Amino acid sequence: MRIELNAIGDTMYRINQASNRISKVKKVSFSELNFTERHHLQEWLANEPDALEEDLLVIAKEFDGFDDTRERLDLLAIDKTGTLVVIENKLDDSGRDVMWQSLKYASYCSTLTRSNIAEIFQQFLDKDRANPGQDAKKLICDFLQEETFDDVKLNVGNDQRIIMVAANFRKEVTSTVMWLLKHRVYVKCFKATPFQDGKDLFLTVEQVIPLREAEELMIGISDKVDDEIKLDGRREKRNEFRVSFWHQVLEALRVSGVRRYDNVSPMRDNWLNARCGIRHLHYTMVFTRDEVRVEFGMSREVPEENKAIFDMLYAQKDAVETAFGAEFNWRRMPERRASLISYGKDFDGHNKECWPAMTQWIVEHMLRLQLAFEPRLPAIKELLASMTKAEPGTLTEPTSDAEA
């Protein structure tokens, strides 16, 4: 007759193959068995770290080598990436302060150098009288599969990890752990449950936070969040970059007597509009990584009005371009509501050393843009009045406000 044990969560069953039946094994507490953290749970994990479902090299037990404090962490280990792992054990209850205690220990360990870690491990090995003469550096090299200790990387950055083991975890602990995981502080919680069947004692150690099947997903989500944070940071930097450029340009326009932008504020966008005096027609400056442009834009709500204005101006193409002093890029864009007439020049826009030349170019060409289109505004008003049955005066708008 062969008898097996099968644990499911907080319940363990004995399987009797002869009778093809299962029977429940009694769940007990560590206190009932008179087990202690230091002499039992800690010893079990120190000698069998595989119970925590990964390869760990335990390098210290009851470590108290922190400056200005007499506190002791239960176990200190290295994982396969050379990251330090703080292991804190509690028996029947995680306790209210275990999270704070673990974070303190992790912060203390963040300053340990590779030499410190080797020394700590050597001191731990020297206490093992059953296995004298062990070399900490060699064991670390073997564990991390490096040829020499000079090739070993230990405790790089601030990615120290925390593993907590307890029979039960308070809600305040689990809530804090979940919050820390979202912020890329690597914490795992293992539930240790003892069982008793007559004189036989059993122990299950089960990862409960994060759940095994969700761990890779959480790491993936954290990586995605990191990418988004980096993207947001780059976007914010780019926005500040643009505001700085527009400050410079607006001041140069003011000094040069270009009044259209007097009440326009620097924005985070790569463009700035100023009204020309007719609703939804505007002068625009554009700043990109590769060029700067000046534009005369038509973005009235009725597409036919924009196309009619564009066609009227295009019919005067030679005269308009002669007044401007260069050939425009005429963009009627029949598939879109708006139309544009633009002129640009290539610049390395992200090189601040180019900004004075870019600013000078924009000021010069904004003046020329106004000279080309200002004389044609009365005719545009008459065209719009004929299309909308409105008086030309009702088409006028203030020219001192920025257009969104």
Protein Blocks (a to p, Z undefined) as FASTA:
>chain_A
ZZddddehjbccdddfklopacddddddfklnopafklmmmmmmmmmmmlnopacddfbe
hiakbghiabdcfbdcddfkopacdddddfkbgbjmlmmmmmmmmmmmmmpcfklmmmmm
mmmmmmmmklghiafklmmmmmnopabfklpcgheajlbccddddfbdcfklmmmmmmmm
mnopacdddddddddehjbccdddddfbdcfklmmmmmmmmmmmmmmmmmmmmmmmmmmm
mmmmmmmmmmmmmmnopaklmmpccdfbfbdcddehighiacdddddfkbccdddddfbf
blklmmmmmmmmmmmmmmmmmmnopacdddfklmbmbdcddddddddfklmklmmmmmmm
mmmmmmmmmmmmmmmmmmmmmmmmmmnopafklmpccfkbccZZ
